[in-house]
Amino acid sequence: MTRKIFTLLAPFAALAIAGACADNSTPTDVAPNGASFTAYANVVTFSGQGLIADGFGGYALRTEICGLANGADVDGPYLLWVLTATGATHADIDGPWGTAAMTKTGNGTFKYVSAWYAPGTLAGTVKASYDGKSKNAQLVISHGCRPTGGGWCSPGFWMNATDAAWALTGHTKSELFNTTVFPFWYGATFVADPTLETVLNNAPTYSGPPNAGTSGYALNAFNAVGAMLTDALPGVDFDFNVMQSGASDSCPIDHFGNFK
């Protein structure tokens, strides 16, 4: 039986490899772009794995790596989707790009590289269908690369950034808040002086009302750490307006310190 795959002509769609028809497929589903396609009987819906709250009501990547030369899957912005479905031999993925076949890379493991989409729009809207009998499949965003931006790397970004990214700032996770962020970025000190890493890992404690330092920016302690580290990047200036916009594509580096 011949199986038809309909895909949206978008960046990276050609990276998926079409598979053969499975006996348990159902031929009457509809992709998000309105095209009909042959899908497999088992379906798993993406619920946000691989994303992290950015502190502004949105989501950022838990792991960001940019540039083929640095180990990324493609150059430019992208998302790498991974489906784990033990025993499956074929799988499709449906999302804003339409419907595409996933590439099998191991026993029950499939991958698909899509263009970049705002993370906050994806949970509940991306689905993978697969053959076989597994009912415990998982669909995740393994990693990706956000578009080139500037002016703001969120606390969520720095929380997951490697030492190589921190090294660009001249700061380390073990430095103390009272001697690095106060008084310019935040207008008060803490009796129990926390490390920068402690502040980043405890958003509920340090995301209280803003207390402007000598910079004049109305920042709470949590965001003040993000502002300080962003401003310390070579050739980068912290942008208060970009921070307030909640943009998810405003950091000029990835988690490994690679400029985009």
N, C-alpha and C positions, 0 to 999 in steps of 0.2 A: 504494500500500500504506500502510495506517495503522500508525504506529509508536507503541507505548505506552511512556511513561516513568513509572516508579514512584519516588516520592521520599518521604523521611521528613519528617513535619511538624515541622520544626525551624526555628530562626531563620535567616533569609536564604535558605531554600530557594526562596522565590518569586522571588529575583533571577535564577535561571537561566531561560533561554528554550528551550523544546522545539523540536527541529528535525524535518525530514521524514526519512523512511526512506531509507537508502542501499542500493544493490544488493548491497554486500558485507557486510551485517550478518548476524550469527548469532543466532538467537532463543532460545537455551537457556541463557544465562548466569545466574548468581545473584549478587545484590548482597550486601554484608556484612550487611545487615539481614534476609536470607533471602528477599527478594522477587525474583521472576524479572523479567528485562528484556531488551529487544532491544539488543544491543551491536554496535559496529563491529568489523571484523576485526583492525585494528591496535591494539595495546595497549602503553602505556608505564607503568612503575611508578615512583612517587616514591621517590627514594633519599636525600633530605635536602638538596637544593639550596635555598638561602635560609635555612638554619639554621647556627648556629655553636655550638661546644661552650661550655658555661657555666662549665666548670672544676669541676663537681661531678658529673660523670657524666651530665649531661643536656644539653639543647639550648635555645638561645634564638633569637629572630628576628635575622637579620642587619640587617633594617630594620624599625623599628617606628614607626608613625604613627597617632595616635589623634584622633578627632573629625572629623565632617564639615566643620566650620568650618576645620579645619587641613589639609584635603586628603585625609582618610581616605575610604574607600569607603562606610562606614556609621558610625553612632555605636555606641559600645560595643565589646566584644571581637569580633574576627573574624580570618579568614585569607583572603588573596586568592591564589587558585590561577591560574596561567597555563600554558597548554599552547601550545607552538609546534610546529606540524606543517605544513610547507610543502605547499600544494596541497589540504589538507583543507577540507571545507565544513561538516562536522558533527562534534560530539564530545560524549561523555558523561564524567562523572567519578564514580567509586565511592569511598566512604570511610565513616567511622563514621556519617555522616548518611544513608546509603543510596545511591541512584543519582540523578543529576540531569544535565540537559543543560547544557552550557557555552554561554556567549554568545560568538558570533563578533564580534571587535572589529577585525580586520584580515585581511590575506592569510595564512591559516594560523595565526592567533593567536586563542585562546579564553580566556575568563576565567570564574571562578566564585567567589563569595564564600560562604564557609562560616562557621559559628559557630566559636568558639575551641576548639581541642583541644590538649592538652599535646603539644608538638613531639616529645618522645621516643617517642610512641606512633604516629607517622604513617609513618615510613620503612618501605617494604615493604608497607604496608597500603592506601595510596591509589593508585588506578590510573585512567588515562584511556584511553578507546577512541575511535578516530577513523576516518573513511573516507579515501579517497585512496590514493596509492601510497607516501607518505613512510615510510621506516623509521628515520629519525633524529630522531624527535620528542623533546621534552624537557618534563617536567612539573616546575614549580618553585613554591615559595611566594615570591611577589614581595615581600609585606610583610604586616603585620597589626597588631593591637593586643591586648596581653595584658590580662587582667582587672585592675581596680584593686587595687593592693596597697600595701604599705608596709614599711619597715624594711631593705630590702636591694636595691641595684642592683649586679649582679655585675660583675666586671672585664670580662667579655665584653660586657656592656651598654655600659660606658664606652668600650671600645675602638672601638665603632661609633657612639657618640653624636656628634652635631654640636657645633659650637662654641656653638650656642644653648643646648644642654643643659648644657654645661660652665659657661657663663656664670652659670647659676643657683647654682652652688656657690662662685663667686668665685675659682675656680682655672682654670689653663690647662694644656694638655698639655705645655708646655715647662718647667713648673716642676720643680725638682729634688726628688728623693725625700728626701734627708737634711734638707732644711729645711722640709718640709711634712708628711711622714708620721712621721718620727722627731721626738721620742721617744714621743709619745702613742700612736700606733697600732702602731708597730713598735719593738722594743727594740735595734736596732743600725743602724749606718750602713754604707754601701758606700764602699770606697776610690775606685772610679770611680763618682762620684755620678750615677746614671741619672736621666733625666727621667721624669715620670709616664707618658708615652706609651711610653717604652722598656720600663718594667716591664710595662705592660699587653700589649705586643706580644711579650713573651718569657716566656710562662708557664713553660716548662720550667726556665728559669734562676731565676725568682723564686718558684716554688711549693714551696720546700723546707720544712723543719720550721718550726713556728711559733716566734716569738720575741716574747713579750708585751711591749708597751710599758707606759707608766705607766697606760694605760687598764685593764690587766689582761686584755684579750681575747687569747686564744691565736690569733694570726693570722700567716700567712706574709706576705712582702712583697707578693705578688700580691693577696691578699685585703685586705691592709691599705690598699691604694690604693682599692679598691672601698668599703671601710668609711668611709674618710675623706671620699670624695666624696659618698657617700650621706648621711652625717651633716651635711654642709654644705648640703644642700638645704633651702630654706625650709620650716619646719614639720615636718621629718622627722628622726627619730632612728634611728641605726643599731641594728638588732636582731640580736644574735649568734645567738639561737635560730632566727630566720628564715633566716639565712645557712646555718646547719648543716642545716636541713631540706632545702636544695636546691630550694626552691620556684621555679618558673619565672614566677610571676605576682606577684612581691613588690616590683616597682619602681613608684613612683607617677607617673613621667613616661615619655614616649616619647623616641625618639632626637633629636627636634627641640625638646625642652624643654617640651612641652605636658603639663600635669597632666591626669590621666585623670578 
